[in-house]
Amino acid sequence: MTGSGKTLIYLLPILQKLSLDPHGIFAVVFAPSRELAAHISQQFQFYGAKMNIRVSLITGGTNYVSQTVDIDSIPHVIVATPGRFYEILQNNDVVKKYIKNLKFLVFDEFDKLLDDSLYFFIEKILGQLPQKRQTILTTATFEDSLFSLDTLQTKLSVDASTIKVFNLNKQIKVVETLSHYYLFLPHIRRDYYFIHVLLKEYEAAVGNEFDRSIIVFFNRCR
């Protein structure tokens, strides 16, 4: 479900509920990588700007002290990688106190988070969180072989009968007028051919009564 608003699926309901009862720590979102955690944090700040939402980004590879000071402000939402969050949870009395108010726990790319290397921290964290909360799991790499209710019930200590599964990949249909294809190109020629495709599309739009828009996705920005 990549590129189809996966983050908004849980972000908007969390903000809606938070607007009714604005307290911290209201939600914790776990991500398997620093890059994804930073992206999620930016999305919360953008969509929650009118609410003056406080978001703390807690990841490894950055200054531990500054993150501790930031989290002492009792943010509404914490976006974190499991290892660094567990480290702060063990040593920060503010987090230990206010984490009891948690209403939402989100696992973004849950199949990666439940892998053994990260689940080591997840398991220890779950034991310190309130049982009365809503847990949300999302992934853009859904595979039946990696997913079972029994696995979730065991690893997350939840009743399988309470789990609701939504697979948007099976529900979303591509419109018949959409064509999509891919090309294998040598790396050295990729940029030139990309410009060629853009110019070709632009020329096709000249004289058309409707403006044509082009959306380009990149795997990284420099």
C-alpha positions, -999 to 999 in steps of 0.1 A, spaced: 0 0 0 29 23 -5 22 58 -19 -15 55 -10 -17 74 22 -9 46 47 2 71 74 -30 91 72 -50 59 79 -40 61 115 -28 97 117 -61 114 111 -82 93 136 -55 99 162 -56 137 157 -95 136 158 -95 118 191 -67 139 204 -87 171 197 -114 158 220 -90 151 249 -57 169 243 -33 153 267 2 137 264 14 111 260 -15 102 238 0 81 210 32 63 204 42 52 168 70 27 162 88 25 129 116 1 120 139 28 105 150 63 114 140 75 79 105 63 82 102 76 118 113 111 106 87 110 77 59 100 101 69 128 126 68 153 98 34 142 88 20 146 123 35 180 126 21 191 92 -15 178 97 -15 187 134 -1 222 130 -35 239 136 -38 220 168 -4 230 181 4 194 184 37 185 201 56 156 185 88 141 197 111 121 173 130 95 193 155 75 172 190 61 175 220 79 159 210 113 173 217 131 206 203 112 235 203 142 259 184 165 236 158 138 230 154 134 267 149 171 272 124 172 243 104 143 258 103 161 292 79 185 276 53 157 276 45 155 238 11 145 225 27 120 201 60 101 202 74 87 170 103 63 177 124 34 168 121 7 194 157 5 207 160 42 215 125 44 230 132 15 253 164 31 264 146 64 273 117 45 289 141 28 312 158 60 324 131 88 321 106 91 350 84 115 329 78 89 302 71 62 328 45 84 344 27 98 314 29 66 293 0 53 315 -23 78 296 -15 62 263 -46 57 240 -30 46 207 0 24 199 9 21 163 33 -3 146 41 11 111 56 -17 89 47 -41 117 61 -72 99 96 -57 102 90 -45 138 80 -80 149 112 -95 134 134 -109 161 160 -81 162 134 -54 169 109 -75 188 135 -79 215 128 -43 225 90 -43 216 84 -72 240 101 -53 269 82 -21 261 48 -38 259 51 -49 295 52 -12 306 22 1 285 -14 2 297 -36 -27 286 -65 -4 277 -54 11 244 -60 8 207 -32 -10 188 -29 -3 151 -7 -23 127 1 -12 91 24 -24 64 31 -17 28 48 -51 24 19 -74 33 25 -110 27 2 -138 39 32 -159 48 44 -134 73 10 -127 89 -12 -148 111 -36 -140 139 -19 -165 161 14 -147 157 -1 -114 166 -19 -128 196 13 -143 209 37 -115 203 14 -86 212 -5 -103 240 -40 -95 225 -71 -115 220 -72 -127 184 -110 -122 183 -106 -85 188 -83 -81 157 -98 -65 127 -79 -70 94 -82 -45 64 -63 -53 33 -66 -22 10 -46 -39 -17 -75 -63 -23 -101 -35 -21 -86 -8 -43 -91 -13 -80 -71 4 -107 -92 24 -131 -94 10 -166 -81 42 -182 -48 39 -163 -18 24 -180 14 16 -161 46 0 -173 82 -1 -162 116 0 -180 150 -15 -172 176 11 -180 214 13 -175 221 36 -145 242 60 -167 212 65 -191 184 67 -166 183 105 -160 185 112 -198 156 89 -206 136 103 -177 139 138 -192 130 124 -226 98 109 -212 88 141 -195 94 161 -227 73 136 -247 44 139 -222 47 177 -223 45 178 -261 15 155 -261 -3 179 -238 3 210 -260 -30 222 -275 -50 200 -251 -78 219 -235 -70 202 -202 -38 207 -183 -18 176 -178 -1 169 -144 28 146 -138 37 132 -104 73 118 -100 83 95 -71 119 92 -59 134 68 -35 156 95 -20 163 133 -22 197 149 -22 
